[in-house]
Each structure stands twice: as structure tokens, then as C-alpha cells.
Amino acid sequence: MMTEQELLSKVEIALEEIRPFLQSDGGDISLISIDEGKIVKVQLQGACVGCTVNQMTLKSGVEMTIKKHAPQIESVLSV
């Protein structure tokens, strides 16, 4: 079982992997919280906020990348 700090670190690593793609489209992402050690809350920023594909991006890209680094994460929510 990962500690809260290790989990936070893994999620940040995943977000760093995703960030260049979002920034190339004029957006960004930030980690808001990790609830119960399995639900990641993120906030999309910049061009990503009103983007029609952001829910798809969130599920396919962000969630998949976070789960690759931290398999115990069950879902990623945009707040």
C-alpha cells in the first residue's frame, strides 16, 4: 500500500507527463485533491476550461496516465 505522499508524488508525475500536451493547446491542469486514496480531483485551466473535448481528454488521457502511475486510483474528476 502506497503512503499518501507516495500517491501524491505518482499523480504529480502523471500530470507532468500530460501537461505539455495541454499547454500546447493553451491549457493546463492542476491537482486539487486525492480523496480516500482513490479519487483524483483536477482542475483544467486556460483553453481546456471551455473545450468541448475536455471530458474526453480527461477520461482517455488524464485518467489513463494517472492509473498507469497509480493503479489504485478509481476515477479522475474535473472540478
LUMBA-247743 format. One record per residue (C-alpha): residue in one letter; x, y, z. Coordinates in pm, 1 decimal, always signed. Last residue first. Layout:
<atoms>
+-----+----------+----------+----------+
! res !       c1 !       c2 !       c3 !
+-----+----------+----------+----------+
!   a !        X !        Y !        Z !
...
+-----+----------+----------+----------+
</atoms>
This chain:
<atoms>
+-----+----------+----------+----------+
! res !       c1 !       c2 !       c3 !
+-----+----------+----------+----------+
!   v !  -1381.8 !  +2024.8 !  -1054.4 !
!   s !  -1269.3 !  +1765.7 !  -1310.2 !
!   l !  -1291.4 !  +1413.7 !  -1176.0 !
!   v !  -1044.4 !  +1127.4 !  -1209.6 !
!   s !  -1155.2 !   +779.7 !  -1111.6 !
!   e !  -1052.6 !   +457.4 !   -945.7 !
!   i !   -691.9 !   +533.5 !   -849.3 !
!   q !   -532.2 !   +213.7 !   -720.0 !
!   p !   -324.1 !   +180.1 !  -1037.5 !
!   a !   -104.7 !   +484.5 !   -957.2 !
!   h !   +140.1 !   +553.5 !  -1243.1 !
!   k !    -62.9 !   +388.2 !  -1521.6 !
!   k !   -383.3 !   +495.9 !  -1347.3 !
!   i !   -270.7 !   +860.6 !  -1373.1 !
!   t !   -197.8 !   +821.3 !  -1745.2 !
!   m !   -534.3 !   +656.6 !  -1817.5 !
!   e !   -723.7 !   +916.8 !  -1616.5 !
!   v !   -551.6 !  +1206.2 !  -1793.8 !
!   g !   -564.1 !  +1081.3 !  -2148.9 !
!   s !   -884.9 !   +890.9 !  -2206.0 !
!   k !  -1109.1 !  +1022.1 !  -1930.9 !
!   l !   -988.4 !  +1381.3 !  -1903.1 !
!   t !   -931.3 !  +1424.2 !  -2274.0 !
!   m !  -1285.1 !  +1300.1 !  -2342.6 !
!   q !  -1422.6 !  +1539.4 !  -2083.6 !
!   n !  -1204.4 !  +1815.9 !  -2229.0 !
!   v !  -1322.5 !  +1762.4 !  -2587.1 !
!   t !  -1567.6 !  +2051.8 !  -2585.0 !
!   c !  -1306.3 !  +2295.0 !  -2456.6 !
!   g !  -1436.0 !  +2563.1 !  -2225.2 !
!   v !  -1181.6 !  +2503.2 !  -1949.8 !
!   c !   -901.7 !  +2349.5 !  -2158.8 !
!   a !   -806.3 !  +2686.1 !  -2311.5 !
!   g !   -681.1 !  +2806.5 !  -1974.2 !
!   q !   -721.1 !  +2563.9 !  -1686.6 !
!   l !   -845.8 !  +2214.0 !  -1610.3 !
!   q !   -886.7 !  +2143.2 !  -1241.3 !
!   v !   -813.8 !  +1801.4 !  -1100.1 !
!   k !   -978.1 !  +1577.7 !   -844.7 !
!   v !   -830.9 !  +1229.7 !   -801.8 !
!   i !  -1045.2 !   +961.7 !   -643.3 !
!   k !   -867.1 !   +658.3 !   -497.0 !
!   g !   -675.5 !   +743.9 !   -180.7 !
!   e !   -994.4 !   +837.0 !     +1.9 !
!   d !   -996.2 !  +1168.6 !   -186.5 !
!   i !   -692.4 !  +1290.8 !   -379.1 !
!   s !   -707.0 !  +1667.1 !   -411.7 !
!   i !   -688.4 !  +1972.6 !   -638.0 !
!   l !   -420.4 !  +1866.9 !   -886.6 !
!   s !   -364.1 !  +2120.9 !  -1161.6 !
!   i !   -411.4 !  +2110.3 !  -1536.1 !
!   d !   -306.5 !  +2338.4 !  -1820.7 !
!   g !   -433.3 !  +2496.4 !  -2138.6 !
!   g !   -307.8 !  +2679.4 !  -2445.9 !
!   d !   -324.6 !  +2380.8 !  -2681.9 !
!   s !    +48.3 !  +2310.0 !  -2647.9 !
!   q !     -2.9 !  +2351.7 !  -2274.1 !
!   l !   -243.6 !  +2057.1 !  -2265.2 !
!   f !     +3.6 !  +1828.4 !  -2442.5 !
!   p !   +294.6 !  +1951.5 !  -2227.5 !
!   r !    +90.1 !  +1888.8 !  -1906.5 !
!   i !    +19.2 !  +1517.7 !  -1957.4 !
!   e !   +354.4 !  +1377.3 !  -1839.5 !
!   e !   +374.5 !  +1632.8 !  -1558.1 !
!   l !    +24.3 !  +1522.6 !  -1455.0 !
!   a !   +143.2 !  +1160.8 !  -1428.6 !
!   i !   +441.6 !  +1264.5 !  -1214.9 !
!   e !   +205.5 !  +1466.0 !   -993.0 !
!   v !    -16.5 !  +1157.2 !   -952.7 !
!   k !   +283.9 !   +944.7 !   -852.1 !
!   s !   +401.0 !  +1205.6 !   -597.4 !
!   l !    +57.3 !  +1232.9 !   -441.0 !
!   l !    +46.2 !   +853.9 !   -412.3 !
!   e !   +387.3 !   +846.9 !   -247.9 !
!   q !   +279.0 !  +1117.4 !     -2.7 !
!   e !    -45.6 !   +936.8 !    +84.4 !
!   t !   +153.4 !   +620.8 !   +151.1 !
!   m !   +129.5 !   +339.5 !   -100.3 !
!   m !     +0.0 !     +0.0 !     +0.0 !
+-----+----------+----------+----------+
</atoms>
